[in-house]
Amino acid sequence: MKKINLSRVKPIGGYLDLQLNKSAEFYPLLLKLNTGRNAFEYILKVRGYKTVFIPYFTCEVLLEPLRKLGISYQFYTINEAMDPVIDFEPGDHVGFLYTNYFGLKGDTIKFLSKQYKNLIVDNSQAFFSEPLPGVDTFYSCRKFFGVPDGAYLHMDSQMRLKLERDHSLGRFSHLITSIDQGIESGYAAYLENNVSLSNNPIRGMSLLTNRILSGVDYKTCRYRRNSNFMFLHEVLGDINHYSFDASSLNGPMVYPFVSSSKQIKQRLLENRIYVATYWPNVLDWTTKKMFEHYLTNHLTALPIDHRYTHIDMRRILNVLKPLL
Ligand SMILES: Cc1ncc(COP(=O)(O)O)c(C=O)c1O
């Protein structure tokens, strides 16, 4: 009988494992990596940029790869539409990172991609915005779905880095605690997971994260996001100090509500409505006079994701109403 390599065959029998839906990934053809910041690092390594322009209004973890690779960076500002104020010229070995803020900046990205060949699009807040051909683009999966890590990367380059695969087993505590004991009980573990994602090598996406992402109902997730977003926008659009075009929504991350009222986050918290601050580090990077400083203090990122319906949106609006 022909000898088979037993380490390569599928085991049969034994205990049953966690049963997850299996359909298809949203980006089956993109590179699968462990984190968004490491997807950014991948781009930096392959392109060999010497300097990168990055917005003041972004997450500090993006500095990790720049520091690791010893690449210099310069901050640029954004205007009231959250478009970049371009008073610099990104030359040949200079990267230009722009964030698709809240998933609402698709038109700006189209425009920039025609002008700047070294554009790097951070779609961490825009999972459903498909990459443009020839434009280096990365995604962070945990901002949109119940996974602890995972990233996609679109890059046309033939050069590929050889990578080991990551393992996510130790990063699930907050995801399973929240199902078993409620979201508040898992919050400490969520913060610990954020810390544990720092300073890891670039690795391939774990099998566990990949399996979960293969079972997500993307159509429904996108639909709910669009629908909840519009429900809030119909009420808040006229009083929102951030004005934007909502005509081509594509599964945005949150509803960005900018208001001069200072009590919003506290009042929401008291009602068990939790909103993240984008991004606390911006307060250290900017002066009080800067728009980014104002945005960080006054933008409330209202949740609109697939867990919620219009009933939940109405509850958010009821809490906000007395404050507006
Ligand atoms: C805009 C933005 N880009 C990139 C990242 C990095 O993603 P990851 O945590 O998957 O490295 C984050 C947050 O972590 C972010 O807020």
The ligand as an SDF file (V2000), in Angstrom:
LIG
                    3D

 16 16  0  0  0  0  0  0  0  0999 V2000
   -7.6920   54.5800   11.3230 C   0  0  0  0  0  0  0  0  0  0  0  0
   -6.9960   53.3600   11.8310 C   0  0  0  0  0  0  0  0  0  0  0  0
   -6.1160   52.7600   11.0210 N   0  0  0  0  0  0  0  0  0  0  0  0
   -5.4750   51.6400   11.4000 C   0  0  0  0  0  0  0  0  0  0  0  0
   -5.6630   51.0890   12.6470 C   0  0  0  0  0  0  0  0  0  0  0  0
   -4.8960   49.8500   13.0040 C   0  0  0  0  0  0  0  0  0  0  0  0
   -5.6550   48.6980   12.8860 O   0  0  0  0  0  0  0  0  0  0  0  0
   -5.2040   47.3850   13.6960 P   0  0  0  0  0  0  0  0  0  0  0  0
   -5.6330   47.5920   15.1100 O   0  0  0  0  0  0  0  0  0  0  0  0
   -5.8740   46.2400   13.0100 O   0  0  0  0  0  0  0  0  0  0  0  0
   -3.7200   47.3280   13.5900 O   0  0  0  0  0  0  0  0  0  0  0  0
   -6.5590   51.7090   13.5400 C   0  0  0  0  0  0  0  0  0  0  0  0
   -6.8240   51.2290   14.9030 C   0  0  0  0  0  0  0  0  0  0  0  0
   -6.3160   50.3690   15.5080 O   0  0  0  0  0  0  0  0  0  0  0  0
   -7.2570   52.8660   13.1080 C   0  0  0  0  0  0  0  0  0  0  0  0
   -8.1300   53.4910   13.9140 O   0  0  0  0  0  0  0  0  0  0  0  0
  1  2  1  0
  2  3  1  0
  2 15  2  0
  3  4  2  0
  4  5  1  0
  5  6  1  0
  5 12  2  0
  6  7  1  0
  7  8  1  0
  8  9  2  0
  8 10  1  0
  8 11  1  0
 12 13  1  0
 12 15  1  0
 13 14  2  0
 15 16  1  0
M  END
$$$$
